[in-house]
Amino acid sequence: MRVVEVKLYTRITRQVYGARGSLVFVKTLPGVRYGELVELDVDGDVRLGQVVDVSQDVAVTQIFGSSLGITPGKTTVKLRGERLRLPISIDMLGRIFNGLAQPIDGGPPVIPEDYMDIHGEPLNPALREPPSEFIETGISVVDGMLTLVRGQKLPIFSGSGLPHNKIAMQIVRQARVKGKEESFAVVFGAIGVTFEEAMYFLNELRKMGAIDRTAAFIAPASAPTVEKLALPRTALTLAEHLAWKHNMHVLTILTDMTNYCESLREISAAREEVPGRRGYPGYMYTDLATMYERAGRVYGKKGSVTIMPILTMPDDDITHPIPDLTGYITEGQIVLSRDLWRKGIYPPVDVFLSLSRMMKEGIGPGKTREDHHPVFGQLYRAYADGQRLREIIAIVGTESLTERDKKYLEFADAFETKFINQGEYERRTIEETLDLAWDLFSILPEEELAIREELIKKYHPKYRSQK
């Protein structure tokens, strides 16, 4: 595969000091730059690499593959004078690639429309348009209570053994924007996944009806570290091309960003950098921000880039550096609950730990429905009352509960089993989600609803049946 458009071999050195893992240490030449591409020739076997650190005497090069056989005196290093650029095209939709955008689906090579730097171009903050338009995922708990809007970055915090991969594929299958006239695409990236997970993603992508509007990038656990580090930037580069050049609304799903951060820590340790919290490099926040901040909308452009990174929290610890730093960068989070998963609830979303900071901008008349915001608030209040009563009856039992209390307990059970709980292949429109919430409100006395009377008269099942 051609990675760059033009090759410029202006500087050559045979001085290789040694190799450690995927890192090769070579003599620094005048003008060498961070991120510059290099080619290492080992007795005719040419391998591509990238400069990841430069000092006065040594340039550290990261190899896209194995460093086996690279030894001092036998390796010629050619510096190209340019950074990594990938061939990008709208024809990549419907295809499956590795982390460096090389096809792995048996199809032909991509005929590029352009060659783009995987690190992207800095976006003028003054040109950013605030996210405000609704994306329908078809999942009630997300659409109803954690609404995703175009241009937002909303991560999913999961744990080992929880169904984040199934949720990711369900969103890929079901996500769409309101309005038939708008182009919508999904860019999916899987980082450091096992063979079993990789086969699951590949099989799901091949059999789903959404494959024609989906581009997938997969770097399995056996892939070189540098490929895992490149994959999210490769995926986002395609997303930006589709959004800014083809005016498409692009949803980018990246799983599992924990594997990305582990690769970052591995490279940091090999470079003998001073570690930060729990051994992760101190620049991990900045590194993640350079990717997440590529989400957004731009004045004068019809397209948008929305990012949903998925990460597994080690030991379900939400204070771990990876989810902790991610939460500072993104606009909320969707947190999965192991307790709900044990109850057989799918998707097991903990609505109390979850938050979408851009939700209020993407709901209401003309976007979802006029009753969305009051329904959202009432669901939270009623479910919180039910959860509080569950804690009380664990101590004093149910004998002392009033009839009102029993209604709220019934509501909490129904909220989990009917509203949160949903089939893996079940798609609900936002109207169906809001109508389902009103069906749950019928469990409660009408005077308990903190919703305007005209909305109750319009949407409550008691009055709907009379029309």
Secondary structure, DSSP 4 states (H G I P E B T S, - for coil): ----S-----EEE--EEEEETTEEEEE--TT--TTEEEEEEETTEEEEEEEEEE-SSEEEEEESS--TT--TTTEEEEEEEEE-EEEE-GGGTT-EE-TTS-B-SS-PPP--SEEEETT--PPPGGGEEPP--EEE-S-HHHHHHS-EETT-B--EEE-TTSSHHHHHHHHHHH-EESSTTS-EEEEEEEEEE-HHHHHHHHHHHHHSGGGGGEEEEEEETTS-HHHHHHHHHHHHHHHHHHHHHH--EEEEEEE-HHHHHHHHHHHHHHTTPPB-GGG-BTTHHHHHHHHHTT-EEETT-S-EEEEEEEEEPGGG-TTSHHHHHHHHHSSEEEEB-HHHHHTT-SS-B-TTT-EETTHHHH-STTTS-TTHHHHHHHHHHHHHHHHHHHHHHHHH-STT--HHHHHHHHHHHHIIIIII---TT----HHHHHHHHHHHHTTS-GGG--S-HHHHHHHSHHHHTT-
